[in-house]
Amino acid sequence: MAGEFVILASEEYDVGWMYFFDSKRHQESADFRDSLGGNAPILVDRSDGSVHHTGTARTAAEYVQRYRDRDPNDERSWHP
């Protein structure tokens, strides 16, 4: 089901911004059935605007550190 999303929070880091989001419908209804499952934060790179999906197993700070330490030629080098 396609729908609208809302940004719940953002965090700024030296490498870019982390955005936390949910479905607009869930925020309006508070009904668990309207929530998104596995909606991991998104990291937007400060230098080029590229968008990177993170995960839900680690903290945002851990994903940012993994992104800092990544091989820039291999997206899989930092992803869960």
C-alpha atoms as one frame of an Amber mdcrd trajectory, in Angstrom:
protein
   0.000   0.000   0.000   1.484   3.308  -1.057   1.043   6.250   1.214   2.542
   9.403   2.605   5.473   9.488   4.973   6.397  11.967   7.689   9.799  12.733
   9.150   9.709  12.190  12.900  13.235  13.319  13.708  16.590  14.058  12.156
  20.135  13.996  13.428  23.068  15.835  11.884  26.493  14.219  11.630  29.746
  15.190   9.957  28.938  12.829   7.052  25.339  13.968   6.613  21.874  13.650
   8.088  19.942  10.719   9.466  16.169  10.856   9.013  13.664   8.827  11.014
  10.227   8.427   9.463   6.841   6.763   9.726   3.640   6.590   7.731   1.445
   9.647   8.007  -1.530   7.384   8.544   0.081   5.761  11.619   0.955   9.133
  13.097  -2.638  10.274  12.687  -4.381   7.091  13.833  -1.899   5.667  16.377
  -3.181   2.286  15.209  -0.395  -0.302  15.102  -1.886  -1.740  11.897  -0.972
   1.513  10.138   2.660   1.458  11.262   5.578   0.642   9.011   7.476  -2.545
   9.669  11.257  -2.320   9.541  11.383   1.340   8.596  15.077   1.894   9.176
  16.434   5.446   9.205  17.834   6.914   6.011  21.267   8.532   5.801  21.736
  11.385   3.329  25.388  12.026   2.465  26.460  15.629   3.029  28.971  15.690
   0.174  26.877  14.352  -2.704  23.279  14.035  -1.482  23.213  10.281  -2.007
  20.642   8.365   0.026  21.567   5.245   1.981  19.296   2.856   3.818  20.552
   1.827   7.231  19.045  -0.886   9.403  17.271  -1.494  12.673  19.822  -3.720
  14.433  22.243  -0.936  15.435  22.009   2.610  16.756  22.077   5.527  14.340
  25.540   6.486  15.617  26.848   2.987  14.853  25.551   3.172  11.272  27.170
   6.581  10.872  30.507   5.221  12.095  30.233   2.251   9.741  29.514   4.734
   6.924  32.611   6.751   7.840  34.727   3.577   7.730  33.222   2.247   4.487
  34.918   1.501   1.195  33.442   4.281  -0.986  33.561   1.979  -4.016  31.478
  -0.745  -2.375  28.088   0.144  -0.887  27.960  -3.286   0.748  31.109  -2.563
   2.767  29.156  -0.747   5.468  25.607  -1.980   5.211  24.284  -4.578   7.673
